[in-house]
Amino acid sequence: MEISAVKLIYFSPTQTSKTILEAIAGGMGIGAVSHIDLTPPDAATRDFGELTDEPAVIGVPVYGGRVPVDAKERLKRLKADKTPAVLVVLYGNRAFEDALLELKNLALEAGFIPVAGAAFIGEHSFSSAGMPIAEGRPDADDMAKAGDFGKAVIEKIRGLKQINDVPALQVPGDDPHRERNKPADISPSTDEDVCVLCGTCASVCPTEAVTVDEIVTTKGLECILCCACVKNCPTGARVMNAPPIMKIAEWLSTNFKERKEPDIFI
């Protein structure tokens, strides 16, 4: 198959999934790269049209061993017609569990043909200076491996006479998938002494859970705990200090220090 363009599709609140997808595309060596960003709130209602031409690289983070609910619902809005797809999940050095299999099932339902999959490691949303969890990932080594993965993917696709020739992609995971963590009324908080009401936190929230007026307010039940607001706050006013989350962060930081490497399925 001849490939002249590639489309990157991602839900990436902290830009980690996007970063890895761009490295994979770089390894594929294709100059024409377009993006479909499923992160902004309007992606929940956008019409993406039918994706029929260039192959897609689809990436999402892993939340509790699953594809995030909001990412799942936005992925369901995609429609393809036997379009080759490379599937990628990013997890915080614990485990990706059922997420890659779930992403594969979503891709198949949308009309994609999965040709390869991978699980990369990214800095955990709950990571902080005091409790680092995969801090700084993806790093230079991860990016190099993403590029190598991209090279292997394009060789596989170009070796196909037609998309129906690709064998069924095998990835780990259980089906039915593990039960999701129940939503909780928890969110980052704002230190009003250093907050300048710039609105960055609201602009990067994928679910519009944050509102900035005379103060910053957050709807806890709509917050997906991605911590995009924390990572992007220019003054450090947004902090994740909810006791249940801090307990989880301490457990992750203590028990998952050993470096994990990307898993590739091709």
Steps between C-alpha positions, in 0.01 A plus 500: 500500500624848414478753782546874446332646810413407858239629745567526874191459719537550873342581834790663682426740788867531605638460143678171580306286255535767232877513555543126449275498194707775342816296563339195339399709198856630479628143484252422224676764291183642348499874449125554480376470860159630612339501844164423654511616862225335705600687817308830479141496627357568154636164382212343692256631238717558191431328169831358377369364171607163363870414519581299190838600362819518704575258786435622854711487814262508796622576851339530843615499864417215737280582800464212746587242235235628255451752221363818666123527469513836323761372256286193433189704424692731266665207323153361435431807284766390250399311188749320276481267202761227548756768582833367638550601862792492743379488861695655787433533873703697755514386861674624813744213562253275687307296238290558190276200574198500263553842340671387179246224440218746568653746253527220244131415544401866464708530184337192349153631583586827325608320182878509542728202432761480779845421357718561808477598865723629777496598866739781591574654838420860584535706816201423720238771545547477877879534482654786696844611616443335838346182359639440149325237287672434166633854521618643168359216289491474208872574498756491218518121508121471480492741207765299317302181552187675376688596185619142452141381546389743231761360260381144565137603452555666163699201378213271598237716332702542183551124489125441473345463157167600647372574850304174518834315498587613853456227765290574808702705748558318829537715813473415872197572713180348633158518341271584673728777621576572862244709688559872483587704804185672625482880447573700812441864589873575498703756306811717523468808717617858451733701721331838476809676638697426184217465246489785247167391344668460160255230390761248389348230719159542338644510148680166532223308679360235261162484675438869581505416869691820586350849501695821559315808620586689816632168627577162344233236551513134400215253462647196668269245340591629153875502570676196350815554712719544192682785683541700180414809703770418754767430238420819304437756777763773446515601868465159666165600648325180392596209722382144549488457876180300555582237765369198300712601199805571711470152649489344153792715384710391797420133430591536132819691572610246761411177321561575133845656493654237273516626146269327253561497127255529211314189384470461124249283310554478126 
